[in-house]
Amino acid sequence: MAEEHGKATQAAVRERNLTTALQLVLTGNGTATRAGIARRTGLTSATVSSLLAGLIADGLVTEGQLAESTGGKRATTLRVAAENHVLLSLIVQPGLVRGAVVDLLGDEVVTAAQRPATPGSLEDVRVVVRKLVAATSARIVAVGVQVPGIADGPLIRESVQLGWTDVDLGRELSGIVAAPIHLINDADAEAIADSTAADDSAVDDFGASQLFVSLSTGVGAAVIIDGEVVAGASHRAGEIGHVPVLFGAEAPLCACGNRGCLEEVVSVTSLLGLPHGTDLEALDLAALAATPDSRRRIADGARVLARALLLVGAALDVPNIVVGGAAPRLGPEFIGHLRAEAARHPVKAAMPLSFRYARVAQDQPYRGAAQYALRSALGISWAG
């Protein structure tokens, strides 16, 4: 028994060292060497060589050019063999299912999309996955799927927008792709993407703790404490979209059956007066936001959202609010209203809230789900 435990421990240590070595190769951007990895990890040269031999044999790492001379024999550089292994990243929304083949450096190789005739159609998800699988000859390491709802392991426990309850997406995609399926809530995925796009100058002393609020066809949030996304007791942390914020018979009826939910007031579709399930990617949101009716709804919605976030920020002691989803495309007026409303109602004994839009460029929508899949499958991150 002791011998089996010892072997298991050795295997765990080697697995951890493999992950560390692969991470250093990835973040080295083609400059990493065996000697450099040995110095960074404190492992022996023989151990590092053995680890790299395994990664090269698996097709994850390849040798590059000779490094610059430091006085002795020039070392051979190492890089991630991005062309050999890829990820699939999917974004499932009521009005659009889209996806991309993403290489191990985070670059999109090819994309595919499908506009559902009916929101929440599983066949549309299958169609997009089939297109992506057919578009690559590389080994698919993992599939990341971003959904508006509660992701719990292999299940979508509930998605009001998609009309899903306890949907096993891994089972639904079996036979189409053999790689493991990793599901993630859309706000969590966007928060991860935002964190991988950060630079040192953009992070203050409290930057590792924040609330990421995603506004698109729905409303969701990701709670990040000390740099880690908090799942909650039942994987529902950040599910603020269906908290009532307006009351009475005049409050708008929500798709969930209640009245006055935050989603009915501050989702981008609500702010712009658009129908539920609208494909926001196909519209010029800035132009729509400039109309008088939209400007009034945006101002009213920002006041409601800011007041709700004052409570959440004080309860969690999270001073930084990052607004993502489609909201950045509304322009500076919306976030200006948020800042002004929060400043008008300072919470005693709580830190003032700061607001900013998400950093991730609009042309990198697949990064969050892909990063989640990469970390789940190989334990590495583009942010290092």
Salt bridges, closest charged atoms under 4 A:
GLU3 OE2 - LYS7 NZ 3.61
GLU63 OE2 - ARG34 NH2 2.77
GLU83 OE1 - ARG79 NH1 3.41
GLU123 OE1 - ARG126 NH1 2.89
GLU123 OE2 - ARG130 NH1 3.03
ASP152 OD2 - ARG157 NE 3.12
ASP152 OD1 - HIS235 NE2 3.17
GLU158 OE1 - ARG236 NH1 3.93
ASP166 OD1 - ARG157 NH1 3.18
GLU172 OE1 - ARG126 NH2 2.47
ASP194 OD2 - ARG356 NH2 2.81
ASP194 OD2 - ARG359 NH1 3.36
GLU263 OE1 - HIS242 NE2 3.48
GLU264 OE2 - HIS276 NE2 3.04
ASP279 OD2 - ARG115 NH1 1.72
GLU281 OE2 - ARG98 NH2 3.38
GLU281 OE2 - ARG329 NH1 3.65
ASP300 OD1 - ARG303 NH2 2.27
GLU333 OE2 - ARG295 NH2 3.01
GLU333 OE2 - HIS337 NE2 3.61
GLU341 OE2 - ARG307 NE 2.77
GLU341 OE1 - ARG344 NH2 2.65
GLU341 OE2 - HIS345 NE2 2.97
